Amino acid sequence: MSERVLPYQHAPVIDLQLLILQKAGIQLFIKREDQNHPHISGNKWWKLKYNLEAAQQQGHHTLLTFGGAYSNHIYATAAAAHELGLTSIGIIRGEETLPLNGTLAFAKSRGMQLHYVSREAYRNKNSIEFIQSLHDRFGEFYLIPEGGTNALAIKGVAEFAQQLQQEIVFDYVCLPVGTGGTIAGLIAGMNEQTQVVGISVLKNGEFLVDEVNNLLKNFSDRVYGNWYIETSYHHGGYAKTNPQLLAFINTMKEQHQLPLDPVYTAKLLWGVFDMVEKGKFKPGSTVLAVHTGGLQGHGFR
Ligand SMILES: *Cc1c(COP(=O)(O)O)cnc(C)c1O
């Protein structure tokens, strides 16, 4: 039986014109990868690509994955399973709250079975005992880790990196970082002249450097020197916002027709502009920011 694949819509690159960019001599492009699929958007499409292929090749009919109540990965996995005729199970951190938020309501509407576990149990989600207990309860499934981050996810994102480099020439590529899977894929797929800059959306994101190095080591057994992570643009931590960030989202939408989500892409662009002002990009260079998606959960589209 041949595997089914998700449709992919080629996403545009837009050229952002702003005075601070002109002054600094920086050309800024945005890859609107959020537009690659209506529900499985941005980086999640690429992270799922080879996992979906593997699940089908191995004869699985069910995907099981993990996430918080606002997880874009839960949303994307539910949509992907539904589209490919697979069933899905979401192991959700914490207690059920009703009515379901937009993310979980959507996942449920796509047939995802939602299973809530305590924060303590969730912390042990990668243990053999916990996974065995999930098999006892749910039977066979293809397991996708939290955030979708594994070697097949990195393979998918590396392919995206290669596609990007054929489409456009740039000196820096910037993206938001959560688990580090996406930046690891971009590093693995980019040529080494390109600087890869991650913006941590987590507080105390310094640990992500080790995380990404481990992912890369497992993926290609190589060390790369052309990347780093900026850790001061988290605005208080994961999914935390403040009035300045929300005002920034509004400005970008109203004046530049660029919709951003408050968890990932607003912090990315905020960070990029701050770095431009601080002269962190070489004058005359071209910066590409990847819009990784995330709009669906927030009504920001
Ligand atoms: C999941 C997500 C990220 C983070 O990707 P990681 O691979 O976990 O670092 C970034 N942006 C958006 C919009 C996401 O949904």
The ligand as a Gaussian input file, in Angstrom:
#p B3LYP/6-31G(d) Opt

LIG

0 1
 C        6.165000      24.581000      17.629000
 C        6.489000      25.945000      17.129000
 C        7.795000      26.485000      17.194000
 C        8.916000      25.801000      17.935000
 O        9.517000      24.774000      17.228000
 P       10.580000      23.818000      17.939000
 O       10.943000      22.855000      16.902000
 O        9.850000      23.166000      19.095000
 O       11.702000      24.637000      18.449000
 C        8.036000      27.720000      16.602000
 N        7.030000      28.409000      16.021000
 C        5.780000      27.950000      15.966000
 C        4.739000      28.787000      15.358000
 C        5.464000      26.701000      16.509000
 O        4.196000      26.261000      16.458000

